[in-house]
Amino acid sequence: MHHIVSDGWSVGVLLREVQAAYAGRELPPLTVQYADYSAWQRTWLAGDVMEEQLAYWREQLAGAPSALDLPTDRPRPATPSHRGAQLTEALDTATVSRLAETAQERGTTLFSVLQSVLAAVLSRRSGQDDVVIGVPVANRSRVETEDLIGFFVNTLPLRTRVAAAETFEELLDQVSRTALEGLSHQDVPFDRLVQELAPDRDRSRNPLFQVMLAFQNAPTTEAAPGDLDLTYLPVGDGTAKFDLMLLVEEAAGGELSLALEYSTDLFTEQTARAVLDDIQRACRAAAADPARPVGELAPVSQEESGILAGWNRTDRSDQLDSLVSRVREHASTRSDAIALTDDHGSLTYAELAGRASRLTR
């Protein structure tokens, strides 16, 4: 189903209704319909309420970077094709358990822990200390909406300032405060927020943020109706809604499923794999020592260390006696090679040597 008619929460509602119908149970009448919610939201967001919420976001995002400038493998197209792919890994139970303990000790949630890790990884990879991550929220704050199938989800652009010297716990405290404040101002529709903030429009990028973090914890059901087996089959659609999107879901046995959706316009599978590996290593580092400096959360991998060592191997077996003699050598052995280029044209090594000789004479 397209997002225009449903969201992730709706899946659990639909499955429960299918089971009830299959078992012959009569569903209780709904107290409200989606149209009622739409009318209520339009009325409630008028006037002072809307202005108060917009004022918060104007202040929160003032001076935020227009884009997260991650290094890409391919030039960014003027208009994205939205073609994408997905990689999935599991974060082990022991690491998840320690991260959950850290969250509990700091009075926050596992979601904020994952957001802090992602902000640290994105900061290191982009070289930016100001990171905005998009976060979807269920936006079902009224009990009457819990049993409705429809599109309620909203997107919040949560901003994080990342300092390499601060501890992970300090970063987590900041992220937790920002998330709580954002959730208390979650009712402004994202498109209305973009209209209000009027960022520089760039068709090649999503406005306000280019990386999303989605923590899937909407209630669902595992019981099969009657004597049937009910199996959830994920369907890859080969698309990417953003540059990167990390989808986190609690798996059986206490693991976390980490799925990284990436734009194939921008990134190769190898680079996407490196980003996902960074996230996993940062999670393990934060779990092992929450007081570790943020700058040490995502150390360079062994593979990347090998690449760096190879690129920086600059020792030479030959000796450079003088620059002049090397130019003369090129003029005799590679006379047609280009030696100089400027706005007026180019000179080969033979032409350069000839001009130098004439000047000498």
Backbone hydrogen bonds in HBPLUS format (Angstrom, degrees):
<---DONOR---> <-ACCEPTOR-->    atom                        ^
c    i                          cat <-CA-CA->   ^        H-A-AA   ^      H-
h    n   atom  resd res      DA  || num        DHA   H-A  angle D-A-AA Bond
n    s   type  num  typ     dist DA aas  dist angle  dist       angle   num
A0005-VAL N   A0002-HIS O   3.01 MM   3  5.97 169.7  2.02 128.5 131.2     1
A0010-SER N   A0007-ASP O   3.03 MM   3  5.33 126.8  2.32 103.5 117.2     2
A0011-VAL N   A0008-GLY O   3.17 MM   3  5.61 148.4  2.27 108.7 116.8     3
A0014-LEU N   A0010-SER O   2.86 MM   4  6.07 162.9  1.88 155.8 159.8     4
A0015-LEU N   A0011-VAL O   2.98 MM   4  6.25 162.0  2.01 153.2 157.7     5
A0016-ARG N   A0012-GLY O   3.05 MM   4  6.24 160.6  2.09 149.1 153.9     6
A0017-GLU N   A0013-VAL O   3.06 MM   4  6.30 153.8  2.13 147.5 154.7     7
A0018-VAL N   A0014-LEU O   2.89 MM   4  6.17 153.6  1.96 150.9 158.6     8
A0019-GLN N   A0015-LEU O   2.96 MM   4  6.19 161.7  2.00 150.0 154.6     9
A0020-ALA N   A0016-ARG O   2.97 MM   4  6.18 157.9  2.02 144.3 150.4    10
A0021-ALA N   A0017-GLU O   2.92 MM   4  6.09 162.0  1.96 148.2 153.0    11
A0022-TYR N   A0018-VAL O   2.85 MM   4  6.03 157.4  1.90 149.4 156.2    12
A0023-ALA N   A0019-GLN O   2.93 MM   4  6.11 148.1  2.03 145.5 153.8    13
A0025-ARG N   A0020-ALA O   2.82 MM   5  5.02 144.8  1.94 158.3 153.8    14
A0024-GLY N   A0021-ALA O   3.10 MM   3  5.00 151.8  2.18  97.2 105.9    15
A0036-ASP N   A0033-GLN O   2.95 MM   3  5.28 126.9  2.24 103.8 117.7    16
A0037-TYR N   A0033-GLN O   3.23 MM   4  6.71 153.2  2.31 149.3 156.5    17
A0038-SER N   A0034-TYR O   2.94 MM   4  6.28 160.7  1.98 154.8 159.9    18
A0039-ALA N   A0035-ALA O   2.98 MM   4  6.20 161.0  2.02 147.0 151.6    19
A0040-TRP N   A0036-ASP O   2.90 MM   4  6.11 158.7  1.95 148.9 155.2    20
A0041-GLN N   A0037-TYR O   2.81 MM   4  6.01 165.1  1.84 156.5 160.4    21
A0042-ARG N   A0038-SER O   3.02 MM   4  6.19 161.4  2.05 148.4 153.1    22
A0043-THR N   A0039-ALA O   3.12 MM   4  6.30 157.0  2.17 145.0 150.9    23
A0044-TRP N   A0040-TRP O   2.81 MM   4  5.95 166.4  1.82 157.1 161.4    24
A0045-LEU N   A0041-GLN O   2.98 MM   4  5.96 154.6  2.04 149.4 154.5    25
A0046-ALA N   A0043-THR O   3.29 MM   3  5.53 160.7  2.33 109.9 112.3    26
A0051-GLU N   A0047-GLY O   3.19 MM   4  6.41 163.9  2.22 152.1 157.0    27
A0052-GLU N   A0048-ASP O   2.90 MM   4  6.04 156.8  1.96 151.0 156.6    28
A0053-GLN N   A0049-VAL O   3.12 MM   4  6.37 162.2  2.16 151.1 155.3    29
A0054-LEU N   A0050-MET O   2.90 MM   4  6.09 163.1  1.93 154.8 160.1    30
A0055-ALA N   A0051-GLU O   2.89 MM   4  5.97 151.1  1.97 144.1 151.7    31
A0056-TYR N   A0052-GLU O   3.30 MM   4  6.57 150.0  2.39 140.0 146.4    32
A0057-TRP N   A0053-GLN O   3.34 MM   4  6.71 161.2  2.37 148.9 152.2    33
A0058-ARG N   A0054-LEU O   2.88 MM   4  6.12 154.4  1.94 152.8 160.6    34
A0059-GLU N   A0055-ALA O   3.11 MM   4  6.29 160.3  2.15 146.6 150.8    35
A0060-GLN N   A0056-TYR O   2.86 MM   4  6.04 162.8  1.89 152.2 158.0    36
A0061-LEU N   A0057-TRP O   3.00 MM   4  5.90 158.5  2.05 145.5 149.2    37
A0062-ALA N   A0059-GLU O   3.44 MM   3  5.28 162.8  2.47  98.9 103.8    38
A0064-ALA N   A0061-LEU O   3.11 MM   3  5.25 163.6  2.14 127.7 125.2    39
A0070-LEU N   A0068-LEU O   3.04 MM   2  5.90 132.2  2.28 105.5  92.0    40
A0073-ASP N   A0266-LEU O   2.85 MM 193  5.76 140.2  2.01 155.5 167.2    41
A0074-ARG N   A0266-LEU O   3.17 MM 192  4.99 137.3  2.36 136.5 138.1    42
A0240-ALA N   A0082-HIS O   2.91 MM 158  5.08 147.0  2.02 123.8 127.9    43
A0264-THR N   A0083-ARG O   3.11 MM 181  5.88 155.8  2.17 126.9 134.0    44
A0084-GLY N   A0238-GLY O   3.00 MM 154  5.07 164.4  2.02 109.8 109.5    45
A0085-ALA N   A0262-TYR O   3.12 MM 177  5.71 149.5  2.22 151.2 160.5    46
A0262-TYR N   A0085-ALA O   2.95 MM 177  5.71 162.2  1.98 157.7 163.3    47
A0087-LEU N   A0260-LEU O   3.00 MM 173  5.24 155.2  2.06 135.3 142.0    48
A0260-LEU N   A0087-LEU O   2.72 MM 173  5.24 155.1  1.78 157.1 163.7    49
A0089-GLU N   A0258-LEU O   2.87 MM 169  5.27 157.9  1.92 147.2 154.2    50
A0258-LEU N   A0089-GLU O   2.76 MM 169  5.27 174.0  1.77 169.0 169.1    51
A0091-LEU N   A0256-LEU O   2.77 MM 165  5.06 168.2  1.78 155.0 158.1    52
A0256-LEU N   A0091-LEU O   3.15 MM 165  5.06 158.2  2.20 137.3 143.9    53
A0096-VAL N   A0092-ASP O   3.08 MM   4  6.35 164.5  2.11 153.8 158.6    54
A0097-SER N   A0093-THR O   2.83 MM   4  5.99 158.2  1.88 152.5 158.6    55
A0098-ARG N   A0094-ALA O   3.09 MM   4  6.35 157.6  2.14 146.4 151.6    56
A0099-LEU N   A0095-THR O   2.94 MM   4  6.18 157.2  1.99 151.4 158.1    57
A0100-ALA N   A0096-VAL O   2.88 MM   4  6.08 153.0  1.95 148.5 156.0    58
A0101-GLU N   A0097-SER O   3.01 MM   4  6.28 148.0  2.11 142.2 150.8    59
A0102-THR N   A0098-ARG O   3.00 MM   4  6.29 155.5  2.06 145.6 151.8    60
A0103-ALA N   A0099-LEU O   2.96 MM   4  6.25 156.9  2.02 146.5 152.8    61
A0104-GLN N   A0100-ALA O   2.95 MM   4  6.20 157.2  2.01 145.9 151.9    62
A0105-GLU N   A0101-GLU O   2.89 MM   4  6.14 159.9  1.93 152.3 157.6    63
A0106-ARG N   A0102-THR O   3.02 MM   4  6.25 147.4  2.13 147.0 155.3    64
A0108-THR N   A0103-ALA O   2.79 MM   5  4.95 177.4  1.79 149.7 148.9    65
A0107-GLY N   A0104-GLN O   3.12 MM   3  4.99 157.8  2.17 100.3 106.8    66
A0113-VAL N   A0109-THR O   3.27 MM   4  6.67 147.9  2.38 141.6 150.5    67
A0114-LEU N   A0110-LEU O   3.02 MM   4  6.37 160.4  2.06 152.5 156.1    68
A0115-GLN N   A0111-PHE O   2.90 MM   4  6.20 153.8  1.97 150.2 158.5    69
A0116-SER N   A0112-SER O   2.92 MM   4  6.06 152.9  1.99 143.0 149.8    70
A0117-VAL N   A0113-VAL O   3.00 MM   4  6.31 159.2  2.05 150.6 156.0    71
A0118-LEU N   A0114-LEU O   2.94 MM   4  6.12 165.9  1.96 149.2 153.1    72
A0119-ALA N   A0115-GLN O   2.91 MM   4  6.07 158.9  1.95 147.1 152.9    73
A0120-ALA N   A0116-SER O   3.02 MM   4  6.23 156.5  2.08 147.2 153.2    74
A0121-VAL N   A0117-VAL O   3.00 MM   4  6.29 158.9  2.04 153.3 158.9    75
A0122-LEU N   A0118-LEU O   2.90 MM   4  6.08 167.4  1.92 155.6 159.1    76
A0123-SER N   A0119-ALA O   2.93 MM   4  5.99 152.0  2.01 143.5 151.4    77
A0124-ARG N   A0120-ALA O   3.09 MM   4  6.32 159.8  2.14 145.5 150.1    78
A0125-ARG N   A0121-VAL O   3.01 MM   4  6.22 161.9  2.04 150.9 156.1    79
A0126-SER N   A0122-LEU O   2.90 MM   4  5.91 147.8  2.01 144.8 152.8    80
A0127-GLY N   A0123-SER O   2.80 MM   4  5.51 138.8  1.97 141.8 151.7    81
A0162-VAL N   A0129-ASP O   2.79 MM  33  4.82 156.7  1.85 132.8 140.4    82
A0131-VAL N   A0160-THR O   2.89 MM  29  5.25 174.3  1.90 159.4 159.3    83
A0160-THR N   A0131-VAL O   2.75 MM  29  5.25 159.0  1.79 156.9 164.4    84
A0133-ILE N   A0158-LEU O   2.91 MM  25  5.37 165.1  1.93 153.1 152.1    85
A0158-LEU N   A0133-ILE O   2.90 MM  25  5.37 151.9  1.98 159.3 151.2    86
A0134-GLY N   A0211-VAL O   2.93 MM  77  6.18 165.4  1.95 156.0 156.4    87
A0213-LEU N   A0134-GLY O   2.89 MM  79  6.27 157.1  1.95 173.9 178.3    88
A0135-VAL N   A0156-LEU O   2.82 MM  21  5.15 151.0  1.91 142.9 152.8    89
A0156-LEU N   A0135-VAL O   2.82 MM  21  5.15 168.7  1.83 143.1 146.1    90
A0137-VAL N   A0154-ASN O   2.78 MM  17  5.41 159.4  1.82 157.1 162.2    91
A0154-ASN N   A0137-VAL O   3.00 MM  17  5.41 154.2  2.07 147.8 155.8    92
A0145-THR N   A0142-ARG O   3.01 MM   3  5.79 159.4  2.06 122.2 127.9    93
A0146-GLU N   A0143-VAL O   3.25 MM   3  5.52 161.8  2.29 110.1 115.4    94
A0148-LEU N   A0145-THR O   3.21 MM   3  5.32 167.9  2.22 114.1 114.6    95
A0166-GLU N   A0163-ALA O   3.17 MM   3  5.60 144.7  2.30 110.3 119.6    96
A0295-GLY N   A0164-ALA O   2.88 MM 131  4.12 156.9  1.93 132.1 124.4    97
A0294-VAL N   A0166-GLU O   2.80 MM 128  5.96 161.1  1.83 175.3 168.8    98
A0171-LEU N   A0167-THR O   3.06 MM   4  6.42 158.5  2.11 149.3 155.2    99
A0168-PHE N   A0292-ARG O   2.98 MM 124  5.98 137.1  2.17 151.4 159.4   100
A0172-LEU N   A0168-PHE O   2.81 MM   4  6.03 158.3  1.86 151.6 158.0   101
A0169-GLU N   A0290-PRO O   3.10 MM 121  5.68 130.7  2.35 159.6 157.9   102
A0173-ASP N   A0169-GLU O   2.94 MM   4  6.20 153.5  2.01 146.5 153.0   103
A0174-GLN N   A0170-GLU O   3.13 MM   4  6.41 158.5  2.18 146.7 151.7   104
A0175-VAL N   A0171-LEU O   2.95 MM   4  6.23 166.7  1.97 156.2 159.6   105
A0176-SER N   A0172-LEU O   2.87 MM   4  5.99 158.7  1.91 150.0 156.1   106
A0177-ARG N   A0173-ASP O   3.07 MM   4  6.29 160.7  2.10 147.6 151.9   107
A0178-THR N   A0174-GLN O   3.00 MM   4  6.26 165.9  2.02 154.6 158.4   108
A0179-ALA N   A0175-VAL O   2.86 MM   4  6.04 156.2  1.92 149.2 156.0   109
A0180-LEU N   A0176-SER O   3.00 MM   4  6.21 162.1  2.04 150.9 155.0   110
A0181-GLU N   A0177-ARG O   3.00 MM   4  6.23 164.0  2.03 152.7 157.1   111
A0182-GLY N   A0178-THR O   2.85 MM   4  5.99 158.3  1.89 146.3 153.2   112
A0183-LEU N   A0179-ALA O   2.85 MM   4  6.04 157.3  1.90 150.3 156.1   113
A0184-SER N   A0180-LEU O   3.13 MM   4  6.35 141.4  2.29 139.9 149.5   114
A0185-HIS N   A0182-GLY O   2.93 MM   3  5.11 152.5  2.01 104.1 112.9   115
A0192-ARG N   A0189-PRO O   2.93 MM   3  5.27 124.5  2.24 105.6 120.5   116
A0193-LEU N   A0189-PRO O   3.00 MM   4  6.38 147.1  2.11 149.7 160.1   117
A0193-LEU N   A0190-PHE O   3.04 MM   3  4.95 117.4  2.45  92.4 108.3   118
A0194-VAL N   A0190-PHE O   2.94 MM   4  6.29 157.8  1.99 155.8 160.9   119
A0195-GLN N   A0191-ASP O   3.05 MM   4  6.20 156.9  2.11 138.8 145.3   120
A0196-GLU N   A0192-ARG O   2.98 MM   4  6.18 149.2  2.08 141.1 149.1   121
A0197-LEU N   A0193-LEU O   2.90 MM   4  6.11 168.1  1.91 158.0 160.2   122
A0198-ALA N   A0194-VAL O   2.85 MM   4  5.68 143.3  1.98 144.8 153.8   123
A0205-ARG N   A0202-ASP O   3.01 MM   3  5.65 168.8  2.02 123.4 127.0   124
A0243-ASP N   A0210-GLN O   3.05 MM  33  5.56 130.8  2.30 143.1 157.4   125
A0212-MET N   A0244-LEU O   3.08 MM  32  6.56 154.2  2.15 142.9 149.2   126
A0246-LEU N   A0212-MET O   2.89 MM  34  6.33 155.1  1.95 161.5 160.9   127
A0214-ALA N   A0246-LEU O   2.89 MM  32  6.24 169.1  1.90 161.9 165.0   128
A0248-VAL N   A0214-ALA O   2.79 MM  34  6.15 167.8  1.81 164.2 168.4   129
A0216-GLN N   A0248-VAL O   2.73 MM  32  6.01 159.1  1.78 173.5 178.9   130
A0228-LEU N   A0225-PRO O   3.12 MM   3  5.76 163.2  2.15 136.8 141.2   131
A0263-SER N   A0243-ASP O   3.06 MM  20  5.19 151.7  2.14 148.3 144.4   132
A0245-MET N   A0261-GLU O   2.85 MM  16  5.04 141.0  2.00 149.1 153.5   133
A0261-GLU N   A0245-MET O   2.81 MM  16  5.04 168.3  1.83 158.1 156.8   134
A0247-LEU N   A0259-ALA O   2.77 MM  12  5.03 172.6  1.78 156.5 158.6   135
A0259-ALA N   A0247-LEU O   2.92 MM  12  5.03 169.5  1.93 150.4 153.7   136
A0249-GLU N   A0257-SER O   3.04 MM   8  5.11 149.5  2.13 138.9 147.3   137
A0257-SER N   A0249-GLU O   2.75 MM   8  5.11 173.8  1.76 162.6 160.6   138
A0251-ALA N   A0255-GLU O   2.87 MM   4  5.14 172.9  1.87 144.2 144.0   139
A0266-LEU N   A0263-SER O   3.20 MM   3  5.62 146.1  2.32 105.2 113.0   140
A0267-PHE N   A0263-SER O   3.00 MM   4  6.14 172.3  2.00 159.1 161.6   141
A0272-ALA N   A0268-THR O   3.07 MM   4  6.36 167.1  2.08 153.9 157.6   142
A0273-ARG N   A0269-GLU O   2.83 MM   4  5.98 154.5  1.90 148.3 155.6   143
A0274-ALA N   A0270-GLN O   3.00 MM   4  6.27 147.9  2.11 140.0 148.6   144
A0275-VAL N   A0271-THR O   2.97 MM   4  6.33 152.1  2.05 151.2 158.4   145
A0276-LEU N   A0272-ALA O   3.01 MM   4  6.29 163.6  2.03 151.6 155.5   146
A0277-ASP N   A0273-ARG O   2.86 MM   4  6.06 153.5  1.93 147.2 155.1   147
A0278-ASP N   A0274-ALA O   2.89 MM   4  6.10 151.3  1.98 142.6 150.5   148
A0279-ILE N   A0275-VAL O   3.04 MM   4  6.38 154.9  2.10 149.1 155.1   149
A0280-GLN N   A0276-LEU O   3.07 MM   4  6.37 159.0  2.12 147.3 152.4   150
A0281-ARG N   A0277-ASP O   2.91 MM   4  6.14 166.1  1.93 156.1 159.6   151
A0282-ALA N   A0278-ASP O   2.87 MM   4  6.04 156.9  1.93 149.8 156.6   152
A0283-CYS N   A0279-ILE O   2.95 MM   4  6.15 151.4  2.03 144.9 152.6   153
A0284-ARG N   A0280-GLN O   3.04 MM   4  6.34 160.5  2.08 150.9 155.4   154
A0285-ALA N   A0281-ARG O   2.90 MM   4  6.11 154.5  1.96 146.7 154.3   155
A0286-ALA N   A0282-ALA O   2.92 MM   4  6.04 161.6  1.95 149.0 153.6   156
A0287-ALA N   A0283-CYS O   2.92 MM   4  6.07 150.7  2.01 144.5 153.0   157
A0288-ALA N   A0284-ARG O   2.94 MM   4  6.08 153.5  2.01 143.9 150.6   158
A0289-ASP N   A0285-ALA O   3.06 MM   4  6.21 152.8  2.13 146.3 153.0   159
A0292-ARG N   A0289-ASP O   2.98 MM   3  5.47 160.7  2.01 122.2 124.2   160
A0296-GLU N   A0293-PRO O   2.97 MM   3  5.56 160.2  2.01 116.8 123.2   161
A0297-LEU N   A0294-VAL O   3.06 MM   3  5.27 169.4  2.07 115.8 117.7   162
A0305-SER N   A0301-SER O   2.81 MM   4  6.05 151.2  1.90 149.2 158.4   163
A0306-GLY N   A0302-GLN O   2.99 MM   4  6.25 150.1  2.08 144.9 151.7   164
A0307-ILE N   A0303-GLU O   3.13 MM   4  6.49 151.1  2.22 143.5 151.2   165
A0308-LEU N   A0304-GLU O   2.89 MM   4  6.17 164.2  1.92 153.7 157.5   166
A0309-ALA N   A0305-SER O   2.89 MM   4  6.09 158.4  1.94 147.5 153.7   167
A0310-GLY N   A0306-GLY O   2.98 MM   4  6.17 154.1  2.05 143.2 150.1   168
A0311-TRP N   A0307-ILE O   2.91 MM   4  6.18 162.0  1.94 155.1 159.7   169
A0312-ASN N   A0308-LEU O   2.98 MM   4  6.08 145.1  2.10 144.6 153.8   170
A0313-ARG N   A0310-GLY O   3.33 MM   3  5.30 166.1  2.35 103.6 106.5   171
A0314-THR N   A0312-ASN O   3.03 MM   2  5.64 114.0  2.48 112.2  95.2   172
A0326-ARG N   A0322-SER O   3.16 MM   4  6.44 152.3  2.24 145.7 153.4   173
A0327-VAL N   A0323-LEU O   2.99 MM   4  6.29 153.5  2.06 149.5 156.2   174
A0328-ARG N   A0324-VAL O   2.95 MM   4  6.27 161.6  1.99 154.5 159.5   175
A0329-GLU N   A0325-SER O   2.91 MM   4  6.10 151.1  1.99 142.4 150.5   176
A0330-HIS N   A0326-ARG O   3.03 MM   4  6.30 156.9  2.08 145.5 150.9   177
A0331-ALA N   A0327-VAL O   2.92 MM   4  6.21 148.3  2.02 145.1 154.7   178
A0332-SER N   A0328-ARG O   3.10 MM   4  6.41 138.2  2.28 143.1 152.9   179
A0332-SER N   A0329-GLU O   3.19 MM   3  5.29 131.0  2.44  96.4 108.8   180
A0333-THR N   A0329-GLU O   2.95 MM   4  6.15 150.4  2.04 150.1 158.9   181
A0334-ARG N   A0330-HIS O   2.63 MM   4  4.96 152.0  1.71 135.4 144.1   182
A0337-ALA N   A0334-ARG O   3.09 MM   3  5.56 159.9  2.13 115.2 121.6   183
A0350-ALA N   A0335-SER O   3.22 MM  15  4.71 162.6  2.25 134.7 129.7   184
A0349-TYR N   A0337-ALA O   3.01 MM  12  6.10 139.1  2.18 163.6 175.2   185
A0339-ALA N   A0347-LEU O   2.76 MM   8  5.75 164.8  1.78 153.0 158.5   186
A0340-LEU N   A0347-LEU O   3.25 MM   7  5.19 162.4  2.28 139.2 143.4   187
A0347-LEU N   A0340-LEU O   2.88 MM   7  5.19 152.9  1.95 146.3 149.7   188
A0342-ASP N   A0345-GLY O   2.91 MM   3  5.54 165.6  1.93 165.2 170.1   189
A0345-GLY N   A0342-ASP O   3.23 MM   3  5.54 155.6  2.29 109.1 115.9   190
A0352-LEU N   A0348-THR O   2.88 MM   4  6.14 156.5  1.94 150.3 157.5   191
A0353-ALA N   A0349-TYR O   2.92 MM   4  6.09 162.7  1.95 149.7 153.8   192
A0354-GLY N   A0350-ALA O   2.97 MM   4  6.15 155.0  2.04 143.9 151.1   193
A0355-ARG N   A0351-GLU O   2.96 MM   4  6.18 161.7  2.00 149.9 154.0   194
A0356-ALA N   A0352-LEU O   2.96 MM   4  6.18 159.4  2.01 148.5 154.6   195
A0357-SER N   A0353-ALA O   2.93 MM   4  6.17 154.5  2.00 145.9 152.7   196
A0358-ARG N   A0354-GLY O   3.00 MM   4  6.26 159.9  2.04 150.6 155.5   197
A0359-LEU N   A0355-ARG O   2.91 MM   4  6.12 158.7  1.96 150.1 156.1   198
A0360-THR N   A0356-ALA O   2.91 MM   4  6.13 152.2  1.99 144.9 152.8   199
A0361-ARG N   A0357-SER O   2.94 MM   4  6.24 159.3  1.99 151.8 156.5   200
